[in-house]
Amino acid sequence: MGIGDKIENMKDDLSGKAKEGTGKATDNERLEAEGRTDQSKADLKQAGEKAKDAFKN
């Protein structure tokens, strides 16, 4: 996994956490769900990158 990919995935995860926190604070269920979805996408991307790295080695 390249450093750029790691940074991008981390940024997406943090963005999702921020959305989820904002949604909880403002009682906005849609925003909270969006945040969880963004975090899940970041986790899936990271898992895919790790799998690619495992096959390279």
trRosetta pair geometry for C-beta under 8 A, 3 or more apart (Angstrom, degrees):
i j d omega theta_ij theta_ji phi_ij phi_ji
1 5 5.1 -117 -172 81 87 129
1 6 5.7 100 134 -57 117 91
1 46 7.7 24 -123 -147 157 62
1 49 3.9 65 -104 158 113 118
1 50 6.4 -23 -39 -71 128 50
1 52 7.1 112 -72 68 71 107
1 53 5.2 -56 -21 -51 75 128
2 5 4.7 97 60 5 81 102
2 6 7.1 -144 98 -5 44 86
3 6 5.5 -52 -149 35 36 114
3 7 6.3 36 153 -19 67 105
4 7 5.8 -55 -148 36 30 110
4 8 6.2 31 153 -20 65 108
5 8 5.6 -54 -145 37 32 112
5 9 6.2 29 157 -17 66 106
5 45 7.6 -152 -175 154 98 109
5 49 5.3 159 142 -115 141 147
6 9 6.0 -57 -147 38 28 108
6 10 6.2 27 154 -18 64 109
6 46 7.8 69 -119 -118 59 95
6 49 7.7 -170 -71 128 65 161
7 10 5.7 -57 -146 38 29 111
7 11 6.2 33 153 -23 65 106
8 11 5.7 -53 -148 34 29 113
8 12 6.5 28 153 -18 63 105
8 45 7.8 -86 107 138 102 150
9 12 5.7 -53 -148 36 32 111
9 13 6.3 33 153 -20 65 106
9 42 5.0 127 -166 -164 72 86
9 45 5.1 -161 -105 95 107 118
9 46 4.7 117 -174 -69 154 94
9 49 7.2 -109 -44 6 148 145
10 13 5.6 -53 -147 36 32 113
10 14 6.3 29 155 -15 65 107
10 42 7.6 123 -75 -170 15 131
11 14 6.0 -56 -146 40 28 108
11 15 6.2 32 154 -22 63 108
12 15 5.6 -54 -146 36 29 114
12 16 6.4 32 154 -20 63 105
12 38 5.9 -147 176 175 83 93
12 39 7.8 163 132 -98 81 34
12 41 6.5 -91 160 93 136 100
12 42 3.9 175 100 -87 110 112
12 45 7.2 59 56 33 154 145
13 16 5.7 -55 -152 35 30 112
13 17 6.5 29 151 -18 64 104
13 38 7.6 169 -106 130 27 88
13 39 5.5 66 -138 -127 66 71
13 42 4.0 -162 -64 120 77 161
13 43 7.2 93 -98 -51 110 69
14 17 5.5 -51 -147 35 35 112
14 18 6.3 37 153 -20 65 104
15 18 5.7 -54 -150 35 31 112
15 19 6.4 31 152 -18 64 105
15 35 8.0 -149 127 -129 58 76
15 38 5.8 -92 97 156 94 148
16 19 5.7 -53 -147 36 32 111
16 20 6.2 32 155 -19 66 106
16 34 7.8 -145 -133 128 74 62
16 35 4.7 125 -176 -169 61 60
16 36 6.8 126 178 -74 111 10
16 37 7.2 -149 -133 70 118 47
16 38 3.1 -167 -90 90 103 104
16 39 3.6 -171 119 -49 148 73
16 40 7.8 180 -154 7 160 55
16 41 7.7 169 -71 41 142 92
16 42 6.3 -138 -1 -1 138 128
17 20 5.7 -53 -146 37 31 111
17 21 6.2 31 155 -18 64 108
17 35 6.5 113 -89 -177 9 114
17 39 6.3 85 -55 -83 68 121
18 21 5.8 -56 -147 39 29 111
18 22 6.2 29 156 -18 65 108
18 35 7.1 -152 70 -125 43 120
19 22 5.8 -57 -146 39 29 110
19 23 6.2 32 154 -22 64 108
19 31 5.6 -138 -179 175 87 83
19 32 7.4 174 135 -102 77 25
19 34 5.4 -86 155 96 142 97
19 35 3.2 -173 90 -83 94 97
19 38 6.2 86 34 22 140 141
20 23 5.6 -55 -149 36 29 114
20 24 6.5 29 154 -19 64 104
20 31 7.7 177 -96 132 27 73
20 32 5.2 64 -142 -148 60 61
20 34 7.9 -158 -70 75 64 61
20 35 3.0 -158 -48 111 71 143
20 36 5.7 92 -95 -50 123 68
20 39 7.1 -11 -29 -22 136 129
21 24 5.7 -53 -148 35 32 109
21 25 6.2 28 155 -17 66 109
21 35 7.2 180 5 -154 54 166
22 25 5.7 -57 -144 39 31 111
22 26 6.1 4 164 3 67 113
22 28 7.3 -17 125 46 78 122
22 31 5.9 -73 96 144 97 136
22 35 7.5 156 40 -62 86 140
23 26 6.4 -70 -138 51 23 92
23 27 7.9 -64 168 115 54 2
23 28 4.6 -103 -139 76 69 85
23 29 6.7 95 179 -109 115 11
23 30 7.2 -149 -130 71 122 44
23 31 3.5 -173 -88 94 102 91
23 32 2.9 -163 118 -56 140 69
23 33 7.3 -167 -170 5 166 51
23 34 7.2 156 -61 41 142 90
23 35 5.8 -146 5 0 129 128
24 27 7.6 20 -174 -76 27 38
24 32 5.6 96 -52 -104 65 121
26 31 7.1 23 62 52 119 146
28 31 4.1 33 110 22 119 115
28 32 6.3 156 91 -18 64 87
29 32 5.5 -57 -145 39 33 115
29 33 6.2 33 157 -19 68 106
30 33 5.9 -57 -150 37 28 109
30 34 6.4 33 151 -22 63 106
31 34 5.4 -49 -147 33 33 117
31 35 6.5 39 152 -22 63 103
32 35 5.8 -53 -155 31 30 114
32 36 6.8 28 150 -15 63 103
33 36 5.7 -52 -150 36 36 110
33 37 6.3 38 151 -20 66 105
34 37 5.6 -55 -149 36 31 113
34 38 6.4 34 153 -21 66 104
35 38 5.7 -51 -147 33 31 112
35 39 6.5 31 153 -18 63 105
36 39 5.7 -55 -151 36 33 113
36 40 6.4 35 151 -21 65 105
37 40 5.6 -54 -149 35 32 112
37 41 6.4 34 153 -20 65 104
38 41 5.7 -52 -149 34 32 112
38 42 6.5 33 152 -19 64 105
39 42 5.7 -54 -150 35 33 112
39 43 6.4 34 151 -20 65 105
40 43 5.6 -54 -149 35 33 113
40 44 6.4 33 153 -19 66 105
41 44 5.7 -54 -149 36 32 111
41 45 6.4 33 153 -20 65 105
42 45 5.7 -52 -148 35 31 112
42 46 6.3 31 153 -19 64 107
43 46 5.7 -56 -148 37 30 111
43 47 6.4 31 153 -19 65 106
44 47 5.7 -53 -146 36 32 111
44 48 6.4 34 153 -20 64 105
45 48 5.7 -56 -152 36 31 113
45 49 6.4 30 152 -18 65 106
46 49 5.7 -53 -148 36 33 112
46 50 6.4 33 153 -19 65 105
47 50 5.7 -53 -148 36 32 112
47 51 6.4 35 152 -21 64 104
48 51 5.7 -52 -149 33 32 112
48 52 6.6 34 152 -20 64 102
49 52 5.6 -50 -151 33 34 113
49 53 6.5 35 150 -19 65 104
50 53 5.6 -52 -149 36 34 113
50 54 6.4 39 151 -24 65 103
51 54 5.6 -51 -149 31 33 114
51 55 6.7 27 154 -14 64 104
52 55 6.0 -61 -153 38 31 106
52 56 6.5 34 150 -24 65 106
53 56 5.6 -53 -149 31 34 115
53 57 6.7 18 158 -8 66 105
54 57 6.4 -64 -151 42 29 99
